[in-house]
Amino acid sequence: MSPGFSMMGSGIYSEDVDREIVCAERCYDCAELNQICDAVWETTMATDDWGNINTDVECARCGHTINYREERE
């Protein structure tokens, strides 16, 4: 019997998904500076093979980098 082989982790199961970003809800830099940034935008992100997202996006209004993380349920 040959050992099993999985392609998980290779990136072939990755998907592009659209997510809405609300800067005021996710930007720690704005919170620390007591800024209120009302930017809201939609962006396309890639998941990993398991459906999780961990990527950095930049707010066009305040210029801060926001780390967007989401784990598949």
matplotlib code that plots the C-alpha trace (Angstrom):
import matplotlib.pyplot as plt

x = [0.0, 1.5, 1.4, -1.3, -0.4, -2.2, -1.9, -3.1, -0.6, 0.5, -1.9, -4.0, -7.1, -6.7, -9.7, -10.2, -12.9, -14.4, -14.4, -15.6, -13.1, -14.2, -11.1, -12.6, -13.3, -9.9, -7.2, -5.2, -3.1, -6.1, -7.4, -4.0, -3.9, -7.6, -8.3, -11.6, -11.2, -14.6, -13.1, -15.1, -14.1, -14.3, -11.3, -10.4, -8.2, -6.8, -7.5, -5.1, -5.9, -8.0, -10.1, -8.3, -7.2, -4.2, -3.1, -2.2, -4.3, -3.6, -6.3, -6.4, -7.7, -5.5, -2.6, -2.3, -1.6, -4.4, -3.8, -7.0, -7.4, -10.3, -10.5, -12.8, -15.6]
y = [0.0, 3.4, 6.3, 9.0, 12.2, 15.5, 18.7, 20.8, 23.5, 23.8, 26.7, 25.0, 25.1, 28.8, 31.0, 34.7, 36.2, 39.7, 41.3, 44.7, 46.5, 49.2, 51.0, 52.2, 48.6, 47.2, 49.9, 49.8, 52.8, 55.0, 53.8, 54.6, 58.1, 58.7, 59.2, 58.4, 57.2, 56.5, 54.7, 51.6, 49.7, 46.2, 44.3, 40.9, 38.6, 35.1, 32.4, 29.7, 26.1, 25.8, 28.9, 31.2, 34.8, 36.6, 39.6, 43.2, 45.9, 49.6, 52.2, 54.8, 57.5, 57.3, 55.3, 52.8, 49.2, 46.9, 43.2, 41.4, 38.0, 35.6, 31.9, 29.6, 28.4]
z = [0.0, -1.0, 1.4, 0.9, -0.8, -0.2, -2.3, 0.7, 1.4, -2.2, -2.9, -5.5, -3.3, -2.7, -3.7, -4.4, -2.2, -1.8, 1.6, 2.8, 5.0, 7.5, 8.6, 11.9, 12.9, 12.0, 12.1, 15.3, 14.3, 14.0, 17.4, 19.0, 17.5, 18.4, 14.7, 13.1, 9.6, 7.9, 4.9, 3.7, 0.7, -0.9, -1.9, -3.3, -1.2, -1.6, 1.0, 1.8, 1.0, 4.2, 3.5, 6.0, 5.2, 6.6, 4.5, 4.8, 3.1, 3.0, 3.7, 0.8, 3.2, 6.3, 4.7, 7.5, 7.0, 8.3, 8.9, 7.8, 9.4, 9.0, 9.9, 8.1, 10.3]

ax = plt.figure().add_subplot(projection="3d")
ax.plot(x, y, z, "-o")
ax.set_aspect("equal")
plt.show()
